[in-house]
Amino acid sequence: MKQKRKQLPEEQQPADGKLLQWHPAFYADLQIEFREEKEKLKFEREYLLSSKPMAIDVLIIKKKNAEPIHKNIGKIFRKYNIIEYKSPSDSLSVDDFYKVYGYTNFYKADTGKVNEIPIQELTITLVSKQYPRELIRHLKEVRHYTIDNPEEGIYYVIGDILPIQILVTNRLSPEKNLWLYSLTDTLKDMSVTRQLLEDYKKNKDDQLYQAVMEIIVKANENRLKEGKRDMCNALLELMKDELDEKREEGEALGENRINQLILKLSELNRTDEILKAAADREYQKKLLKEFGL
């Protein structure tokens, strides 16, 4: 089936005058979540449903339809899987449900060949930071569906021909869904933050991880500016492994200089550059020189 694309729109939630692009980060985050089974799946971002601006957030296509997906958030997957994502400042409404349900039916029908995509090969996944209480009430009382909660943060909508699930990211298990759980503007648990940074250190050269980590740091930068040293210390650890072991003209880059650099960048709302500095030695040198450290 021929797929039509458009350029990603600028979005999302203002943070001290900046726009945070949550949807591209979510697209990268999904690929991290499914990294153990990535060979089974094909990911499509901003899949256009028509020539007009009507697009699915993410389309995930199973390469081999009969092969099951074991990842907890993908167990319901069939061949074609429609994903709707709401950024942390947005909520999942009743109308969002009907919009995505309509998009799914349109996707099924807009193929040029009758019944090319059987309805039995489609699923819907709705993703939101907060539990959509009004939507759940509507699904139960108006559509007479039942809601099953097989594990933390995952809600199956039972009673439709289409398998439907709702993922509530702030209720997901950090152990099972570390990156999706952490794609938020309210990252508070330092044990989760440290776990996130440890996993990032192992994968910091991967552009998917870079994209997600950058938005997480930007979205939570107020914690740095408010003087909460726990996040600062966690970022310090991330950089220290990269910087403290390297020597430039025989001089070790010490913890104090790294700490000063992190604080300087956070004060100037340049926290995303902390991650770049952790992964790029030449950029480290540039920043240290810029601040006279």
Order of alpha helices (4+ residues) and beta strands (2+ residues): beta-beta-beta-alpha-beta-beta-beta-alpha-beta-alpha-beta-beta-beta-alpha-alpha-alpha-alpha-alpha-beta-beta-alpha-alpha-alpha
